Amino acid sequence: MSDAARAGRAGSGGVSFDATTPLAREIADLTRRREAIKDDPLPVPSKTRVITVSNQKGGVGKTTTTVNLAAGLARGGARVLVIDLDPQGNASTALGVEHRAETASVYDVVVGESAIVDVIQKSPEFAELYCVPSTIHLAGAEIELVSLVAREQRLRTALENFLTETERENRRFDYVFVDCPPSLGLLTINAFVAAQEVLIPIQCEYYALEGLSQLLRNIQLIEKHLNPVLTVSSILLTMYDGRTNLSQQVAADVREHFPKEVFTTMIPRSVRISEAPGYGQSVISYDPSSPGSLSYLEAASELAHRGVPR
């Protein structure tokens, strides 16, 4: 019997646990990662970071990333706001906030005359996690915005007023995440104009980079004409499966094109991540010890430690 197998023998029944098996190595790795997260205090930014999470391609984990990064940072003690700018309202669902048709929502902010303070809700997930919900009314906002004055800046104006007020009252938010619809319409433009940073989730699948060049061109146009401080600060690889050559190749290609922006952390394919929204929770609350939860906590830590790009 090998030394590792002898060391793994436990109990009076003589049942051995081989620490050299893939399962044992995975358990050891998860344990190490949990301990590292526990011992990692998150730095607090000196001023509010406004981050738009966007990708015109659907199904890349955009809303999942928004919700779980926000939850991970709130779990670490940050004060976090999620603005759900997607008419589907999936971020609102995952954060457990009310978003029925009659609910005051982000629609009333960008199209009507409501202030964010009038529509914001506290998420039951964590003490310092808040959400501006989306409702079905937002589906028609693209058309309604066309005729409005300063149509590209409606969200920025409302958000600046809100952040100024909360800072004056010593209730400053550390992070604001804006979850965008999978399109490049006026709602997404409003999100870009309101933000300082763009975070792009990219799935480790075929066509991962499809449409990305158009997205980057649009961001450059926004930067040039409407928001000179906007920058693509982060790219997060999602739905990674290390067992497949495809995932590994996509990850390598994205890192080659964007060496500075891509997170070291990659989000794995995970049943727990997919299940969590059905219970009105982030995966960090739904199953805190799962690999998916640990990966999002690590990504949140990486985002916090990276700080605002210079």
Disulfide bonds with the S-S distance in Angstrom:
none
